[in-house]
Amino acid sequence: MSKITIANTRANIWRFRLISALRTTLACTIVGCTSLYSPEPLRQYLEFPAFSYVTTILLVSDATLGDTLRGCWHVLIATLQVMILSLLSLHVKGPQYFNNRVAALAVAVSSFMVALPESAHLMTKRIAFGQLVIVYVSTVIHGAQRGVLMHTIHVASSTALGAIASVLAMLFPYPRLAYYEVTFVYLQIKLDMT
């Protein structure tokens, strides 16, 4: 068995970071190609590709497939929270009456409602905060041009694109094979024991 050295450990950590960067690049490429080259009926729902990139980076960076699938669960919970809160506030006030002050108040109240439960994961809260801001800013900009539901659907579909791209990037078999994962974990355990 080979001797574990600091140089080997540094090389393995560097390799792990490089693989993570390649996975993130692949996921962002999937988001970009889908946002630009998908059919028009799909593209009309993907109005916020920047948030798709943010979701992708949050889910893929330094993650395994299990972490990414758990992140997709957090995306689903955050999207449900945002859909409920934003649909209620948009229905009560009406999108045509949203201005800067009303949107700021709605973001503050909705953010408080998202942050209130202690059991919610930090990733869920991060994604929900971003979605809330985008929904209300989009409502201020576009107002009554769209219905109450369309603002939240566009944000939810852009977030879903980021989550799907993250899972697809993690399922791509190269460069991180199971052998390298097990070897890296084994080296980490050996170092912790010494």
Disulfide bonds with the S-S distance in Angstrom:
none
